[in-house]
C-alpha cells in the first residue's frame, strides 16, 4: 500500500493530497509562485502522545481517538484511514471530537493532521 503524500505551500499553508506524484527533477506542484514542499510524517517537535492516532478493535471495527485539544487556534484538522482499496476521512473543526470508527482491516494506516504540528501516522496491527 502506498503512503499518503501531502504537499504544503509555505506561504499560504495550502495543503494538497497527492494521488500520483511527479518524478521529474525540476517540476512539482506550484502554489503562490513556488514549489510546494512534501509534508513528512511525525517530523515536528511535538508531544507524541497528543498527536499520534490511537485505536481499539471492537468486533469488526476500528475505533480511532486522538488525545488532542480541539481549540480555535490548535486542533486536529482531519483523520484519514488508508486501506488497500479506499480512503475513509473525516474533516474536523474546533470543538469537534477527534474520533472516527471504520471497518477493521489489518494493515490499514491511520493518519491525523494537526494544524500546528503536521502529519501523524499509526498502522493497524
C-alpha positions, 0 to 999 in steps of 0.5 A, a space after each residue: 500500500 502506498 503512503 499518503 503524500 501531502 504537499 504544503 505551500 509555505 506561504 499560504 499553508 495550502 495543503 494538497 493530497 497527492 494521488 500520483 506524484 511527479 518524478 521529474 527533477 525540476 517540476 512539482 506542484 506550484 502554489 503562490 509562485 513556488 514549489 510546494 514542499 512534501 509534508 513528512 510524517 511525525 517530523 515536528 517537535 511535538 508531544 507524541 502522545 497528543 498527536 499520534 492516532 490511537 485505536 481499539 478493535 471492537 468486533 469488526 471495527 476500528 475505533 480511532 481517538 486522538 488525545 488532542 485539544 480541539 481549540 480555535 487556534 490548535 486542533 486536529 484538522 482531519 483523520 484519514 484511514 488508508 486501506 488497500 482499496 479506499 480512503 475513509 476521512 473525516 474533516 474536523 473543526 474546533 470543538 469537534 471530537 477527534 474520533 472516527 470508527 471504520 471497518 477493521 482491516 489489518 494493515 490499514 494506516 491511520 493518519 491525523 493532521 494537526 494544524 500546528 504540528 503536521 502529519 501523524 501516522 499509526 498502522 493497524 496491527 
